[in-house]
Amino acid sequence: MMQSFAIIGAGLAGATACRSLRDQGFEGKIFLFGDEPYEPYDRPSLSKSALATKSAPPLLMGCNWSEEFRVEKCLGVRVETIDLPSMRIEVSSGSDLKFDKLLFATGSRARSLRLDAHSETPGLYSLRTLDDCVALQGAISPGAQVIIIGGGLIGCELATTIQKMGAKAIILETANELLLRVLGKTIGSWCREELEAIGVEVHTGVSITHVDLDPSFREVRCGDGRRFSGDLAIVSVGAEPVTALAEHAGLACARGIIVNSVGMASSDTVYAAGDVASWPLRSGGRRSLETYLNSQNQAAVAAGAMLGKGEPAPQVPISWTEIAGHRIQMMGEVTGPGDVVTRVDPGGTGMTVCRLNGGELQSVVSINQPADFSFASKIIERRMQVDAKSIRDPLIRMKDVFKLAAKTVA
């Protein structure tokens, strides 16, 4: 009897899983459900090229991909309930579908700004979906003053793009430096200086107490008495995995759907991949990683597991961004035990910051140093032992550091 696999979420993880299932030989039916009425699109470009040029983001798949991979697309269709005992889902159109295996790829949503323990502040812009991007495209005009609440990756990407659009970006960040959680203090400080150099106004250590949503302007008030006003305000304070449907179905969740290292959830017919999955990490623990490359990898691993071919894949975070005209690549957990070693490019075009623990390279962040990152990431993947002095010396190519470490392993 022909099997039916249902995939909830038509973003990167969902689309990747469709392709991977066919590539790994699945001949049954694939149903892809997505809340948004759009073909799978490139979400990272929303804060960059799509917003800057007021254009649509690139599509993730070709024009006839659903025919090629024999996928029944159900776009703009919301899954309302999941009955795991009967292995059946009910959708917003009123119909239902019986499935043999189910993959959650529902991603994450922009976290709302909470000014107290019980309420959210409505009426502010955020950026997570294509509709959010279109709304911002219409709201940001040359000369506008835009307040960005949050100085993480998306906030800094937005500030870069807003400056390109001829508007003025003001970042308000609660921590004492930008990007602390994802890039660490050294890189965060460097990024702040580069953003300020292109005209971004940055304020750190800001405790927001009130947001005035007058139709003609936005004013943000802080605990120390400072006030910031602008034409619009964007909340960029992180994301939350979309787990309500999974929780209602009885799946174990904790800041994401809890899965094992092949993506299987607490029910052996259900899997999760991408931002919604709390996936085991190679370094220990688990969390939702919210990165493009990890989402792709998880979707392929989970697709294999759905077919009984699962190979355990504890994750190492890997990502990239573009801030103030600089390409930043990162791998591993930036914070952790060990020593931080900084490698500065002699030409002054960038740097690479590494964390070594017991001789093992466990994280790397590179600014405008793609060759350094390429070989450092290989060293991390293979858990090689390296010498801190060689990492620090920019006259020793990272390629040669890798080769020496490889010989030691051999």
C-alpha positions as CSV (number, residue, x, y, z in Angstrom):
1,M,0.0,0.0,0.0
2,M,1.3,3.4,-1.0
3,Q,2.5,5.5,2.0
4,S,1.6,9.2,2.6
5,F,4.0,11.6,4.2
6,A,2.8,15.0,5.4
7,I,5.2,17.9,5.8
8,I,3.9,20.9,7.8
9,G,5.8,24.0,6.8
10,A,6.7,25.2,3.3
11,G,10.0,26.9,4.1
12,L,13.6,25.8,3.7
13,A,13.3,22.7,5.9
14,G,10.0,21.6,4.3
15,A,11.2,22.1,0.7
16,T,14.5,20.4,1.4
17,A,12.7,17.4,3.0
18,C,10.6,17.0,-0.1
19,R,13.6,16.9,-2.4
20,S,15.6,14.7,0.0
21,L,12.7,12.1,0.3
22,R,12.7,11.7,-3.5
23,D,16.5,11.7,-3.8
24,Q,16.5,8.8,-1.2
25,G,14.0,6.7,-3.1
26,F,10.7,7.4,-1.5
27,E,7.9,6.6,-4.0
28,G,4.8,7.3,-1.9
29,K,2.8,10.5,-1.7
30,I,4.1,13.8,-0.2
31,F,1.8,16.5,1.0
32,L,3.4,19.9,1.8
33,F,1.3,22.3,3.9
34,G,2.2,26.0,4.3
35,D,0.4,28.8,6.1
36,E,1.7,31.4,3.6
37,P,0.3,31.3,0.1
38,Y,3.7,31.6,-1.5
39,E,6.1,29.1,-3.1
40,P,9.1,28.3,-0.8
41,Y,11.3,31.4,-0.7
42,D,14.7,32.5,0.6
43,R,13.9,34.0,4.0
44,P,17.4,35.4,4.8
45,S,17.1,37.8,1.8
46,L,14.1,39.5,3.4
47,S,16.4,41.6,5.7
48,K,18.8,42.3,2.9
49,S,18.3,42.4,-0.9
50,A,14.5,42.0,-1.0
51,L,14.0,44.9,1.4
52,A,16.7,47.1,-0.1
53,T,15.5,46.7,-3.7
54,K,11.8,46.4,-2.8
55,S,11.6,43.2,-4.7
56,A,10.5,39.6,-4.1
57,P,12.9,37.2,-2.5
58,P,14.5,34.4,-4.6
59,L,12.5,31.2,-4.7
60,L,14.2,28.1,-3.2
61,M,13.0,25.7,-5.9
62,G,12.6,25.7,-9.6
63,C,9.4,26.6,-11.5
64,N,8.2,23.1,-11.9
65,W,9.7,21.6,-8.8
66,S,6.5,20.2,-7.3
67,E,5.8,18.2,-10.5
68,E,9.4,17.0,-10.7
69,F,9.4,15.8,-7.1
70,R,5.7,14.8,-7.2
71,V,4.7,16.9,-4.3
72,E,1.1,17.9,-3.6
73,K,1.4,21.5,-2.5
74,C,-1.2,22.9,-0.1
75,L,-0.1,26.5,0.2
76,G,-2.1,29.0,2.2
77,V,-3.6,26.1,4.0
78,R,-3.3,25.9,7.8
79,V,-3.2,22.6,9.6
80,E,-5.6,23.0,12.5
81,T,-5.3,19.8,14.5
82,I,-3.3,16.6,14.5
83,D,-4.7,13.3,15.9
84,L,-1.6,11.1,16.5
85,P,-3.5,8.0,17.6
86,S,-5.4,7.9,14.3
87,M,-2.5,9.5,12.3
88,R,-4.8,12.1,10.8
89,I,-4.5,15.9,10.3
90,E,-7.3,18.3,9.8
91,V,-6.8,21.5,7.8
92,S,-8.4,24.9,7.6
93,S,-10.4,24.0,4.4
94,G,-12.3,21.5,6.5
95,S,-10.8,18.4,4.9
96,D,-8.5,15.9,6.6
97,L,-5.6,13.6,5.6
98,K,-4.4,10.3,6.9
99,F,-0.6,10.1,7.1
100,D,2.0,7.4,7.7
101,K,4.8,9.8,8.7
102,L,4.7,13.4,9.6
103,L,7.5,16.1,9.6
104,F,7.2,19.4,11.4
105,A,9.0,22.2,9.6
106,T,6.9,25.0,11.0
107,G,9.9,27.2,11.7
108,S,9.8,30.1,14.1
109,R,7.9,33.4,14.6
110,A,9.3,36.8,15.5
111,R,9.2,37.3,19.3
112,S,7.0,40.1,20.5
113,L,8.2,42.9,22.7
114,R,7.0,42.4,26.2
115,L,7.2,45.5,28.5
116,D,5.9,43.6,31.5
117,A,5.2,40.0,32.4
118,H,1.7,39.9,31.1
119,S,1.3,41.9,28.0
120,E,2.6,42.3,24.5
121,T,3.0,45.6,22.6
122,P,1.0,45.5,19.3
123,G,1.3,47.9,16.4
124,L,5.0,47.5,15.8
125,Y,6.7,46.1,12.7
126,S,8.6,42.9,12.7
127,L,10.3,40.9,10.0
128,R,9.8,37.2,9.6
129,T,7.6,36.6,6.6
130,L,7.3,37.9,3.0
131,D,4.2,39.9,4.1
132,D,6.3,41.5,6.8
133,C,8.9,42.5,4.2
134,V,6.3,44.0,1.9
135,A,4.9,46.1,4.7
136,L,8.4,47.4,5.5
137,Q,9.1,48.1,1.9
138,G,6.1,50.4,1.8
139,A,6.9,52.0,5.2
140,I,10.6,52.8,4.8
141,S,11.4,55.8,2.6
142,P,14.5,57.9,2.1
143,G,14.9,60.3,5.0
144,A,12.8,58.2,7.4
145,Q,14.0,57.6,10.9
146,V,13.7,53.9,11.9
147,I,14.0,52.6,15.4
148,I,15.2,49.0,15.6
149,I,14.5,47.4,19.0
150,G,17.1,44.7,19.3
151,G,20.8,44.5,18.2
152,G,21.1,40.8,17.2
153,L,21.7,39.5,13.7
154,I,18.4,40.5,12.1
155,G,18.5,43.9,13.8
156,C,22.1,44.6,12.5
157,E,21.2,43.3,9.0
158,L,18.1,45.6,9.0
159,A,20.2,48.6,10.1
160,T,22.6,47.9,7.2
161,T,19.8,47.7,4.7
162,I,17.9,50.7,6.0
163,Q,21.0,52.9,5.6
164,K,21.3,51.7,2.0
165,M,17.7,52.8,1.4
166,G,18.6,56.3,2.4
167,A,16.9,56.2,5.8
168,K,18.3,56.5,9.3
169,A,18.6,53.4,11.5
170,I,18.7,53.7,15.3
171,I,19.5,50.4,17.2
172,L,18.4,50.0,20.8
173,E,20.0,47.0,22.5
174,T,19.5,45.9,26.1
175,A,22.9,44.2,26.4
176,N,26.1,46.2,26.8
177,E,27.2,45.2,23.3
178,L,25.7,44.1,20.0
179,L,25.5,40.5,18.9
180,L,26.9,39.1,22.2
181,R,25.0,35.8,22.1
182,V,25.9,34.9,18.6
183,L,29.2,36.5,17.9
184,G,30.8,37.4,21.2
185,K,32.1,40.7,22.5
186,T,35.1,41.1,20.2
187,I,33.2,40.7,17.0
188,G,30.1,42.5,18.5
189,S,32.2,45.6,19.3
190,W,33.8,45.5,15.8
191,C,30.4,45.3,14.2
192,R,29.1,48.2,16.2
193,E,31.9,50.4,15.1
194,E,31.4,49.5,11.5
195,L,27.6,50.2,11.7
196,E,28.3,53.5,13.3
197,A,30.8,54.3,10.5
198,I,27.9,54.0,7.9
199,G,25.7,56.2,9.9
200,V,23.8,53.8,12.2
201,E,23.1,55.2,15.7
202,V,23.7,52.6,18.3
203,H,22.6,52.6,21.9
204,T,23.4,49.7,24.2
205,G,22.4,49.0,27.8
206,V,18.9,50.3,27.0
207,S,16.0,49.2,29.2
208,I,12.7,49.9,27.3
209,T,9.8,50.8,29.5
210,H,7.2,52.2,27.1
211,V,6.4,52.5,23.3
212,D,4.1,55.3,22.1
213,L,2.3,54.3,19.0
214,D,1.0,57.6,17.9
215,P,-0.1,57.3,14.2
216,S,2.3,60.1,13.1
217,F,5.4,58.9,15.0
218,R,6.9,56.3,17.3
219,E,8.5,57.1,20.6
220,V,10.4,54.6,22.7
221,R,11.0,55.5,26.4
222,C,13.7,53.9,28.5
223,G,14.2,53.3,32.1
224,D,17.0,55.9,32.4
225,G,14.8,58.7,31.1
226,R,16.0,58.6,27.5
227,R,13.5,58.9,24.6
228,F,13.9,57.9,21.0
229,S,11.5,59.0,18.3
230,G,11.1,57.9,14.7
231,D,8.8,57.4,11.8
232,L,8.4,53.7,12.6
233,A,9.8,51.1,15.0
234,I,10.8,47.5,14.2
235,V,10.9,44.8,16.9
236,S,13.9,42.5,16.4
237,V,14.3,40.7,19.7
238,G,14.7,37.1,18.5
239,A,12.4,34.3,17.4
240,E,10.3,31.6,19.0
241,P,9.8,28.1,17.6
242,V,6.2,27.5,16.3
243,T,5.2,24.6,18.5
244,A,1.6,25.1,19.4
245,L,0.3,22.5,17.0
246,A,2.9,20.0,18.2
247,E,2.1,20.7,21.9
248,H,-1.6,20.2,21.3
249,A,-0.9,16.9,19.7
250,G,0.9,15.8,22.8
251,L,4.5,16.0,21.6
252,A,7.3,16.8,24.0
253,C,8.4,20.4,23.5
254,A,10.8,22.7,25.3
255,R,11.7,25.9,23.3
256,G,11.2,23.7,20.2
257,I,10.0,20.2,19.5
258,I,12.3,17.8,21.3
259,V,13.9,15.4,18.8
260,N,16.8,12.9,18.8
261,S,19.8,13.1,16.6
262,V,17.9,11.9,13.5
263,G,15.0,14.2,14.1
264,M,12.5,11.8,15.6
265,A,10.1,13.4,18.1
266,S,8.5,11.8,21.1
267,S,6.2,9.8,18.7
268,D,8.0,7.4,16.4
269,T,5.9,8.5,13.4
270,V,6.7,12.2,13.9
271,Y,9.8,14.2,13.0
272,A,11.0,17.8,13.1
273,A,13.6,19.8,11.4
274,G,14.7,23.4,11.1
275,D,14.0,26.3,13.5
276,V,11.1,24.4,15.2
277,A,13.3,21.5,16.2
278,S,15.2,21.4,19.5
279,W,18.0,19.2,18.1
280,P,20.9,17.6,20.0
281,L,24.3,19.5,19.7
282,R,27.6,17.8,19.3
283,S,28.9,20.0,22.2
284,G,26.1,18.7,24.5
285,G,22.6,19.9,25.2
286,R,20.1,20.8,22.6
287,R,18.4,23.9,21.1
288,S,16.8,25.4,18.1
289,L,19.6,26.6,15.9
290,E,17.8,29.0,13.6
291,T,20.4,28.8,10.8
292,Y,20.0,28.1,7.1
293,L,22.6,25.4,6.8
294,N,21.6,23.5,9.9
295,S,18.0,23.6,8.7
296,Q,19.0,22.0,5.4
297,N,21.1,19.4,7.1
298,Q,18.4,18.5,9.6
299,A,15.8,18.2,6.9
300,A,17.9,15.8,4.9
301,V,18.7,13.7,8.0
302,A,15.1,13.6,9.1
303,A,13.9,12.6,5.6
304,G,16.3,9.7,5.8
305,A,15.1,8.7,9.2
306,M,11.5,8.7,7.9
307,L,12.6,6.1,5.4
308,G,14.5,4.0,8.0
309,K,17.9,5.3,6.9
310,G,18.6,7.7,9.7
311,E,22.2,8.5,10.5
312,P,22.7,10.3,13.9
313,A,23.7,13.9,13.2
314,P,24.3,15.9,16.4
315,Q,24.6,19.5,15.1
316,V,27.3,22.1,15.1
317,P,25.9,25.6,14.5
318,I,27.0,27.1,11.2
319,S,25.8,30.3,9.7
320,W,26.7,33.6,8.0
321,T,25.5,37.2,7.8
322,E,26.3,40.5,6.1
323,I,26.6,43.5,8.3
324,A,27.8,47.0,7.3
325,G,29.1,45.6,4.0
326,H,31.1,42.8,5.6
327,R,30.6,39.1,5.2
328,I,30.7,37.3,8.6
329,Q,30.8,33.5,8.8
330,M,30.5,31.5,12.0
331,M,30.7,27.9,13.2
332,G,30.5,26.3,16.6
333,E,29.4,27.8,20.0
334,V,31.1,31.2,20.4
335,T,30.8,31.1,24.2
336,G,32.3,28.3,26.2
337,P,35.4,27.1,28.0
338,G,38.9,27.6,26.7
339,D,40.9,30.4,25.2
340,V,39.9,33.0,22.6
341,V,42.5,33.6,19.9
342,T,42.2,36.5,17.5
343,R,43.9,36.4,14.1
344,V,44.0,39.8,12.4
345,D,44.4,40.2,8.7
346,P,47.7,42.1,7.9
347,G,45.9,44.0,5.2
348,G,43.3,45.3,7.7
349,T,40.4,43.9,5.8
350,G,39.1,41.6,8.6
351,M,39.8,39.1,11.3
352,T,39.1,35.6,12.5
353,V,38.3,34.9,16.1
354,C,38.6,31.3,17.4
355,R,37.9,29.5,20.6
356,L,40.2,26.6,21.5
357,N,39.6,24.2,24.4
358,G,42.2,21.7,25.3
359,G,43.8,22.2,21.9
360,E,40.6,21.6,20.0
361,L,39.2,24.3,17.8
362,Q,35.6,24.6,18.9
363,S,34.3,27.8,17.3
364,V,35.3,30.3,14.6
365,V,34.0,33.6,13.5
366,S,35.6,35.1,10.4
367,I,35.1,38.6,9.0
368,N,35.9,38.9,5.3
369,Q,38.2,35.9,5.6
370,P,36.5,33.1,3.6
371,A,39.7,31.0,3.2
372,D,40.3,31.1,6.9
373,F,36.8,30.1,7.6
374,S,36.8,27.3,5.0
375,F,39.7,25.5,6.6
376,A,38.8,26.4,10.2
377,S,35.4,24.8,9.7
378,K,37.0,21.6,8.4
379,I,39.2,21.5,11.5
380,I,36.1,21.9,13.7
381,E,34.1,19.2,11.8
382,R,36.9,16.7,12.2
383,R,37.7,17.7,15.8
384,M,41.4,18.2,15.1
385,Q,44.0,19.4,17.6
386,V,45.7,22.7,16.6
387,D,48.3,25.0,18.0
388,A,47.1,28.4,19.3
389,K,50.3,30.1,18.1
390,S,49.7,29.0,14.5
391,I,46.1,30.1,14.7
392,R,47.1,33.5,15.9
393,D,49.8,34.1,13.3
394,P,48.2,35.6,10.2
395,L,51.4,34.8,8.2
396,I,50.7,31.1,8.6
397,R,47.8,30.2,6.2
398,M,44.9,28.5,7.8
399,K,45.2,26.0,5.0
400,D,48.6,25.0,6.4
401,V,47.3,24.8,9.9
402,F,44.7,22.3,8.6
403,K,47.2,20.3,6.7
404,L,49.5,20.0,9.8
405,A,46.5,19.0,11.9
406,A,45.5,16.4,9.3
407,K,49.0,14.8,9.4
408,T,48.9,14.6,13.1
409,V,45.6,12.7,12.9
410,A,46.9,10.4,10.3
